[in-house]
Amino acid sequence: MKKRITALFVSMIVATVFITSCNTKHGEKHEHSHHSEKKFDNVEHANVENAIKDYVEGIYLVDSTRIERSVDSTMRKIGYWYHPKKKEYVDNLPMTYTQLVSLAARWNKDGKRADESSPKKIEIYDINSKSASAKLTAAWGIDYFHLSKVNGQWKIMNVLWQSIPEPEE
């Protein structure tokens, strides 16, 4: 029984190698990397990036009109804030569109939370005709975005964020 299982297993491996080599010889290309470079339309890339810039600069510059321009009123935002004294994350903090607009109008009112040198690194992962995904690294942490093209304009629909934990001593 053991010999039959071993022979069957070896036969399966040989067949897989043979089929793969035949397919490759006949012009089929196999992607070995999950991270193939995707080319984005320059205009759409700029429009997605501008929506995220409006979001981060709306909060940094205490300009809630930029949130209103870039975020859909049906937005769902949820996050994980790191509590430095407890040395743990406070989970699942939801935020509505209205709460985000209100937060943008006051979060940096004294100018002490963010300035010109504060991070606002935007990475766009994917852009399709109606959907896009991206990441923002900002003063408060990391935001992951889903955007949707609504009436010809890119709007932020979902945000999943996490604050950056204090370094361990």
Backbone bond lengths (Angstrom), bond angles and torsions (degrees), N, CA, C in turn:
res aa  C-N    CA-C-N  psi(-1)  N-CA   C-N-CA  omega(-1)  CA-C   N-CA-C  phi
1 M - - - 1.446 - - 1.531 110.57 -
2 K 1.338 116.08 -44.97 1.458 121.38 -179.62 1.531 110.68 -61.57
3 K 1.358 116.93 -39.59 1.462 121.25 -179.99 1.525 110.61 -66.60
4 R 1.344 117.21 -37.68 1.460 120.96 179.23 1.534 110.94 -65.08
5 I 1.321 117.27 -42.80 1.467 121.48 179.71 1.520 109.93 -64.62
6 T 1.339 116.67 -43.08 1.462 120.99 178.54 1.525 110.26 -63.22
7 A 1.330 117.41 -44.83 1.467 121.34 179.61 1.525 110.49 -63.38
8 L 1.317 117.44 -40.82 1.463 121.88 178.40 1.529 110.43 -63.67
9 F 1.317 116.64 -43.36 1.460 121.80 179.59 1.528 110.93 -62.92
10 V 1.314 117.77 -45.44 1.470 122.69 178.62 1.524 109.46 -63.14
11 S 1.321 117.37 -42.57 1.468 121.05 178.35 1.519 111.20 -60.58
12 M 1.329 117.84 -40.28 1.466 121.93 179.21 1.526 110.43 -64.19
13 I 1.319 117.21 -41.70 1.466 121.13 179.44 1.518 110.19 -64.83
14 V 1.324 117.76 -45.91 1.469 122.08 179.83 1.529 109.80 -61.55
15 A 1.325 117.58 -43.35 1.466 121.47 -179.65 1.535 110.21 -64.13
16 T 1.315 117.89 -42.02 1.461 121.49 179.25 1.525 111.04 -62.60
17 V 1.336 116.74 -44.88 1.465 120.93 179.17 1.522 109.99 -63.73
18 F 1.337 116.98 -42.56 1.462 121.09 -179.57 1.534 111.15 -63.87
19 I 1.320 117.82 -47.20 1.471 121.88 -178.96 1.526 109.85 -63.53
20 T 1.319 116.92 -43.30 1.462 120.33 179.53 1.519 111.04 -61.93
21 S 1.340 117.29 -43.69 1.471 119.51 -179.04 1.517 110.49 -68.90
22 C 1.322 119.31 -35.72 1.469 121.75 177.72 1.525 110.39 -65.97
23 N 1.330 117.70 -44.28 1.464 121.32 179.73 1.514 111.06 -63.23
24 T 1.321 116.61 -39.78 1.456 120.17 -179.79 1.524 110.21 -67.64
25 K 1.342 117.49 -38.86 1.462 121.28 179.14 1.523 111.47 -65.78
26 H 1.338 116.69 -29.12 1.457 120.87 -177.77 1.524 111.96 -90.55
27 G 1.306 117.20 19.60 1.463 120.39 171.59 1.517 116.00 92.43
28 E 1.315 119.25 -0.24 1.459 119.56 177.99 1.514 108.99 -77.69
29 K 1.299 116.34 130.80 1.462 120.88 178.95 1.514 109.03 -98.57
30 H 1.299 115.76 140.50 1.460 121.80 179.15 1.510 109.00 -115.16
31 E 1.310 115.92 128.25 1.465 120.75 175.85 1.516 108.06 -83.03
32 H 1.297 116.42 122.29 1.461 120.29 177.57 1.511 111.50 -99.74
33 S 1.305 117.18 -9.44 1.455 121.01 -179.03 1.517 109.66 -112.82
34 H 1.304 116.39 136.92 1.459 121.34 176.39 1.521 110.49 -81.64
35 H 1.306 117.37 -9.27 1.460 121.86 -175.47 1.527 110.95 -114.34
36 S 1.322 116.61 61.66 1.457 118.14 177.28 1.526 108.23 -74.37
37 E 1.327 115.29 147.17 1.461 119.52 -179.43 1.505 109.57 -73.53
38 K 1.318 116.47 127.39 1.447 121.49 179.60 1.518 108.58 -108.75
39 K 1.316 116.07 133.19 1.460 121.05 178.19 1.519 108.56 -89.66
40 F 1.335 117.09 133.01 1.449 122.14 179.38 1.523 109.91 -108.00
41 D 1.301 116.04 147.27 1.452 121.69 171.50 1.525 107.32 -62.89
42 N 1.331 117.45 127.59 1.469 121.19 -175.02 1.516 113.21 -58.87
43 V 1.332 117.85 -39.39 1.465 120.84 -179.38 1.525 110.19 -67.21
44 E 1.319 117.11 -46.99 1.473 120.29 -179.74 1.531 110.45 -64.95
45 H 1.332 116.34 -40.11 1.466 119.93 177.61 1.530 110.11 -58.55
46 A 1.323 116.80 -46.67 1.474 121.14 179.31 1.523 111.06 -63.49
47 N 1.327 117.74 -38.28 1.465 120.68 -179.44 1.530 112.15 -68.46
48 V 1.336 117.13 -40.27 1.471 120.86 176.35 1.531 109.16 -65.50
49 E 1.319 116.64 -45.97 1.461 121.31 179.11 1.538 110.99 -60.38
50 N 1.319 117.33 -40.74 1.468 120.79 179.28 1.518 112.29 -65.03
51 A 1.329 117.80 -35.82 1.463 120.40 176.82 1.530 110.07 -62.33
52 I 1.329 116.67 -41.98 1.465 120.62 -179.70 1.531 110.34 -72.19
53 K 1.343 117.79 -36.93 1.466 120.59 175.25 1.522 110.98 -61.51
54 D 1.330 116.57 -42.40 1.469 119.57 176.79 1.521 111.00 -58.65
55 Y 1.325 116.43 -40.91 1.463 122.23 179.73 1.535 110.32 -61.21
56 V 1.330 116.87 -55.58 1.465 120.21 -175.03 1.523 111.18 -69.67
57 E 1.325 117.98 -42.58 1.461 120.26 -179.66 1.530 111.55 -72.51
58 G 1.313 116.92 -28.34 1.462 119.76 173.78 1.523 111.37 -60.39
59 I 1.336 115.58 -38.66 1.471 120.41 178.71 1.527 110.36 -78.20
60 Y 1.328 117.82 -46.95 1.467 121.26 -179.83 1.530 112.18 -61.00
61 L 1.334 116.14 -43.06 1.474 120.99 -173.01 1.523 113.44 -96.16
62 V 1.331 116.22 8.95 1.472 122.83 177.81 1.540 109.72 55.27
63 D 1.328 115.42 50.71 1.461 121.79 -177.75 1.529 109.29 -127.30
64 S 1.316 116.24 86.23 1.467 120.95 -175.65 1.527 112.60 -65.36
65 T 1.335 118.77 -17.63 1.476 119.78 177.59 1.522 110.75 -64.76
66 R 1.318 116.98 -27.74 1.467 120.47 178.42 1.528 110.90 -72.56
67 I 1.329 116.48 -31.15 1.467 120.76 174.08 1.529 108.30 -67.63
68 E 1.309 116.54 -45.93 1.459 121.08 179.79 1.526 111.26 -59.01
69 R 1.314 117.65 -34.42 1.456 122.50 -178.77 1.530 112.16 -75.41
70 S 1.335 117.77 -35.12 1.464 120.61 -170.21 1.525 115.55 -105.21
71 V 1.314 117.69 -13.24 1.465 121.12 -174.92 1.529 109.32 -115.14
72 D 1.312 116.53 133.26 1.461 121.13 177.81 1.527 109.77 -72.78
73 S 1.318 116.09 143.74 1.476 120.40 -177.32 1.530 112.32 -65.71
74 T 1.339 117.90 -12.97 1.467 120.87 177.18 1.527 112.19 -96.25
75 M 1.342 116.73 9.27 1.460 121.95 -176.63 1.530 111.96 -50.35
76 R 1.321 113.87 142.88 1.477 120.80 172.17 1.512 106.29 -118.58
77 K 1.322 115.81 125.31 1.467 121.12 179.70 1.520 107.95 -127.86
78 I 1.309 114.73 133.51 1.461 120.16 178.67 1.520 107.56 -141.40
79 G 1.336 116.76 145.74 1.449 117.35 -175.81 1.504 115.00 -151.96
80 Y 1.315 112.26 176.08 1.456 122.95 -177.20 1.517 108.05 -132.66
81 W 1.326 115.90 106.40 1.460 122.35 -179.01 1.517 109.05 -94.54
82 Y 1.341 116.22 132.75 1.459 121.31 178.64 1.519 109.46 -85.47
83 H 1.333 115.45 121.77 1.462 121.82 179.86 1.531 107.53 -91.86
84 P 1.353 117.66 106.22 1.464 119.58 -172.68 1.531 114.28 -63.32
85 K 1.335 118.32 -34.23 1.470 119.54 -179.78 1.522 111.82 -71.85
86 K 1.328 116.35 -39.37 1.467 120.56 178.66 1.527 111.49 -81.02
87 K 1.356 116.30 -16.55 1.461 122.81 -176.54 1.526 111.53 55.44
88 E 1.359 114.29 45.95 1.458 120.38 177.78 1.532 109.56 -156.36
89 Y 1.325 114.87 164.34 1.460 119.78 178.02 1.516 111.14 -85.25
90 V 1.316 115.43 141.75 1.453 122.35 170.72 1.529 103.50 -95.06
91 D 1.316 115.89 114.95 1.459 121.04 -167.81 1.516 114.53 -86.30
92 N 1.331 112.23 154.70 1.442 122.37 163.18 1.523 114.64 59.73
93 L 1.316 117.25 47.98 1.454 121.09 179.79 1.525 109.41 -86.66
94 P 1.349 117.92 106.15 1.459 119.90 -178.59 1.530 111.67 -83.03
95 M 1.341 115.66 154.45 1.455 121.17 176.93 1.519 108.14 -144.13
96 T 1.310 116.34 134.40 1.462 121.44 176.98 1.525 109.90 -90.01
97 Y 1.306 115.57 170.51 1.461 122.18 175.65 1.531 109.76 -58.30
98 T 1.319 117.18 -46.64 1.469 121.59 -179.18 1.521 111.04 -61.51
99 Q 1.319 117.52 -40.91 1.461 121.14 178.05 1.531 111.13 -65.91
100 L 1.327 117.31 -37.18 1.466 121.08 178.31 1.527 110.66 -66.14
101 V 1.318 117.74 -43.72 1.467 121.14 177.68 1.522 109.82 -59.81
102 S 1.322 116.63 -43.49 1.467 121.82 178.89 1.531 110.92 -65.03
103 L 1.321 117.23 -41.94 1.465 121.75 178.85 1.529 110.48 -62.08
104 A 1.322 117.29 -43.78 1.466 121.27 -179.53 1.524 111.42 -61.25
105 A 1.318 116.86 -30.78 1.469 121.08 -178.52 1.528 112.88 -76.82
106 R 1.349 117.49 -8.65 1.469 118.32 -176.57 1.536 115.17 -137.88
107 W 1.333 119.49 -18.30 1.464 122.55 -170.38 1.518 112.96 -54.77
108 N 1.306 118.69 -41.80 1.468 121.66 -177.05 1.530 111.41 -118.87
109 K 1.317 115.87 30.97 1.467 120.51 -175.27 1.530 112.76 -57.30
110 D 1.326 116.92 -36.18 1.474 120.27 -179.99 1.537 111.99 -86.47
111 G 1.326 117.67 -3.99 1.459 121.56 178.18 1.516 114.81 73.82
112 K 1.324 118.17 11.50 1.470 121.06 -176.20 1.527 113.62 -95.30
113 R 1.332 117.56 -13.11 1.464 119.93 -178.30 1.518 113.10 -91.06
114 A 1.330 116.51 -25.70 1.465 120.24 -178.87 1.521 109.59 -154.64
115 D 1.336 115.29 148.27 1.470 121.15 176.12 1.527 108.30 -144.29
116 E 1.343 116.65 -167.39 1.469 120.92 -177.14 1.524 112.85 -57.54
117 S 1.328 117.19 -29.47 1.464 120.36 -176.28 1.533 113.27 -90.84
118 S 1.318 117.50 -1.16 1.470 120.06 -179.61 1.530 110.31 -66.21
119 P 1.327 116.25 145.97 1.470 119.22 -176.91 1.529 112.43 -66.38
120 K 1.317 115.23 143.89 1.470 122.19 170.02 1.526 107.60 -154.13
121 K 1.322 112.95 64.18 1.458 121.13 -179.32 1.528 108.70 -85.63
122 I 1.324 116.04 121.35 1.456 122.23 -178.82 1.521 109.36 -110.42
123 E 1.332 115.98 127.87 1.457 122.30 175.76 1.521 107.68 -121.92
124 I 1.310 116.67 120.94 1.457 120.71 179.38 1.522 108.11 -99.92
125 Y 1.326 115.89 123.77 1.457 121.17 -176.12 1.520 113.48 -91.71
126 D 1.322 116.59 -39.63 1.450 119.27 -173.40 1.521 109.82 -156.71
127 I 1.319 116.12 140.71 1.466 121.99 174.43 1.516 107.50 -135.08
128 N 1.310 115.45 125.41 1.457 121.80 174.72 1.526 107.88 -119.07
129 S 1.309 117.49 -172.22 1.466 119.46 -176.98 1.525 112.66 -66.29
130 K 1.332 118.45 -31.69 1.469 121.29 -177.77 1.530 113.87 -127.22
131 S 1.323 118.64 -5.82 1.463 120.66 -177.09 1.520 111.27 -140.60
132 A 1.333 114.41 152.89 1.466 120.92 178.94 1.520 108.98 -149.97
133 S 1.339 116.22 159.07 1.464 120.65 175.33 1.529 108.76 -136.41
134 A 1.339 114.44 146.73 1.463 119.52 -175.72 1.525 110.44 -157.21
135 K 1.341 113.88 172.28 1.467 121.71 179.13 1.527 108.03 -134.35
136 L 1.307 115.68 142.70 1.462 122.67 175.44 1.523 108.28 -125.67
137 T 1.331 116.24 131.33 1.454 121.13 169.84 1.524 105.72 -107.26
138 A 1.338 115.94 120.83 1.464 122.31 -174.05 1.523 109.65 -132.96
139 A 1.320 116.55 -178.51 1.461 121.91 -178.16 1.531 112.00 -59.04
140 W 1.309 118.27 -33.76 1.464 122.11 -177.14 1.515 113.51 -86.96
141 G 1.346 117.97 -13.54 1.453 120.11 -179.26 1.514 112.28 143.39
142 I 1.322 115.39 -139.66 1.456 122.26 -174.43 1.520 109.20 -122.29
143 D 1.333 115.49 131.80 1.463 122.10 175.53 1.523 108.49 -118.08
144 Y 1.327 116.34 133.56 1.459 122.31 171.65 1.522 107.06 -107.11
145 F 1.332 116.74 134.84 1.456 121.85 -173.42 1.524 112.60 -119.73
146 H 1.322 114.47 145.95 1.459 123.46 160.89 1.513 104.88 -115.29
147 L 1.313 115.83 129.08 1.460 121.11 178.65 1.523 108.84 -119.17
148 S 1.332 114.62 155.39 1.450 121.10 178.30 1.522 108.71 -134.63
149 K 1.308 115.64 144.52 1.459 119.79 176.99 1.527 107.53 -86.00
150 V 1.332 115.81 110.70 1.457 122.87 -176.02 1.528 107.99 -115.71
151 N 1.321 116.28 119.04 1.465 121.08 -178.46 1.531 112.01 49.84
152 G 1.322 115.84 42.97 1.461 121.54 176.70 1.517 115.50 80.29
153 Q 1.347 117.88 3.36 1.467 121.09 -178.58 1.525 109.85 -124.80
154 W 1.345 115.83 138.25 1.461 120.30 177.57 1.516 109.75 -75.37
155 K 1.342 115.23 127.76 1.459 122.45 179.92 1.528 109.23 -127.32
156 I 1.314 115.51 142.42 1.467 121.37 175.95 1.523 107.74 -78.01
157 M 1.336 115.84 124.61 1.463 121.78 -176.96 1.530 112.14 -105.30
158 N 1.338 116.10 -39.21 1.465 121.55 -177.42 1.522 109.16 -135.92
159 V 1.335 115.38 140.97 1.458 121.09 175.65 1.530 107.60 -133.76
160 L 1.309 116.21 127.70 1.462 122.99 171.61 1.515 105.57 -117.20
161 W 1.333 117.31 119.00 1.465 119.20 -175.55 1.523 111.37 -126.13
162 Q 1.333 112.51 161.38 1.451 120.56 178.19 1.514 107.83 -150.05
163 S 1.331 116.03 131.66 1.461 118.01 175.07 1.526 109.08 -76.04
164 I 1.310 115.10 159.18 1.457 120.72 179.66 1.520 107.75 -87.92
165 P 1.339 117.91 126.62 1.469 119.58 -177.46 1.527 112.13 -68.48
166 E 1.299 114.72 153.69 1.478 120.77 173.57 1.521 107.98 -62.09
167 P 1.333 116.96 142.49 1.469 118.75 177.08 1.534 110.25 -63.67
168 E 1.326 114.32 143.13 1.468 118.90 178.88 1.516 109.66 -73.38
169 E 1.312 116.51 141.90 1.469 121.36 -178.53 1.498 111.91 -89.42
